[in-house]
Amino acid sequence: MTRIKNAKRIFGCIGKGNSPFTAKTAIQIRKIAMYVLIFAVFSVLSVFKMAFSSFFMCGLFALILFCISLIFDYGCELQQEVDEMI
């Protein structure tokens, strides 16, 4: 449920016409990546016994989300530079 709230915050900010390149958006994406990784780890350790390939895919997805959050951080820095120049 928390992941849905984070996704709603991200897309709500973008849907209002605001710039998506904010520190808050990057943090929300990073939180979603962390939740995916924690889910994968606990699924391997718990009763569900996730297959290694599924665990690998969840880890890869979390890594991709983390990289996207870094892109949003960089976009936020660029947006601040543009705002300072104007």
C-alpha positions as MATLAB code, in Angstrom:
seq = 'MTRIKNAKRIFGCIGKGNSPFTAKTAIQIRKIAMYVLIFAVFSVLSVFKMAFSSFFMCGLFALILFCISLIFDYGCELQQEVDEMI';
ca = [
       0.000    0.000    0.000;
       2.860    2.355    0.755;
       4.289    1.870   -2.736;
       0.953    2.945   -4.193;
       0.990    6.094   -2.052;
       4.516    6.926   -3.213;
       3.571    6.380   -6.847;
       0.475    8.551   -6.394;
       2.619   11.351   -4.937;
       5.033   11.176   -7.854;
       2.403   11.202  -10.572;
       0.225   13.702   -8.694;
       3.103   16.187   -8.688;
       3.722   15.658  -12.383;
      -0.001   15.741  -13.208;
      -0.421   19.183  -11.636;
       1.881   20.650  -14.250;
       4.819   20.992  -11.891;
       8.297   19.979  -12.920;
       8.967   16.314  -12.112;
      12.606   17.155  -11.374;
      12.363   17.804   -7.662;
      14.261   16.308   -4.757;
      10.963   14.987   -3.390;
      10.267   12.994   -6.563;
      13.746   11.471   -6.529;
      13.317   10.455   -2.888;
       9.936    8.846   -3.623;
      11.402    6.811   -6.497;
      14.280    5.746   -4.247;
      11.791    4.609   -1.592;
       9.930    2.486   -4.142;
      13.243    0.894   -5.185;
      14.005    0.129   -1.559;
      10.571   -1.459   -1.027;
      11.027   -3.676   -4.099;
      14.432   -4.823   -2.854;
      13.161   -5.484    0.675;
      10.238   -7.458   -0.752;
      12.626   -9.584   -2.803;
      14.911  -10.295    0.158;
      12.065  -11.204    2.499;
      10.423  -13.346   -0.170;
      13.599  -15.392   -0.528;
      13.972  -15.785    3.235;
      10.315  -16.479    4.009;
       7.853  -19.238    3.260;
       7.300  -18.082   -0.346;
      10.757  -19.279   -1.464;
      11.085  -17.050   -4.503;
      13.110  -18.566   -7.331;
      16.570  -17.122   -7.898;
      15.584  -15.776  -11.316;
      12.648  -13.889   -9.778;
      14.890  -12.559   -7.031;
      17.412  -11.442   -9.654;
      14.683   -9.676  -11.660;
      13.397   -7.866   -8.551;
      16.941   -6.796   -7.709;
      17.508   -5.606  -11.256;
      14.230   -3.662  -11.193;
      15.236   -2.035   -7.889;
      18.606   -1.093   -9.391;
      16.917    0.447  -12.436;
      14.582    2.458  -10.199;
      17.543    3.640   -8.139;
      19.313    4.780  -11.324;
      16.166    6.622  -12.401;
      16.106    8.397   -9.040;
      19.699    9.538   -9.648;
      18.625   10.885  -13.038;
      15.861   12.834  -11.304;
      18.429   14.195   -8.809;
      20.568   15.410  -11.695;
      17.504   16.886  -13.411;
      16.683   18.707  -10.180;
      20.184   20.207  -10.101;
      19.867   21.324  -13.734;
      16.447   22.824  -13.035;
      17.892   24.819  -10.123;
      20.731   26.104  -12.323;
      18.259   27.221  -14.993;
      16.067   28.925  -12.389;
      19.095   30.759  -10.968;
      20.136   31.993  -14.412;
      16.720   33.481  -15.141;
];
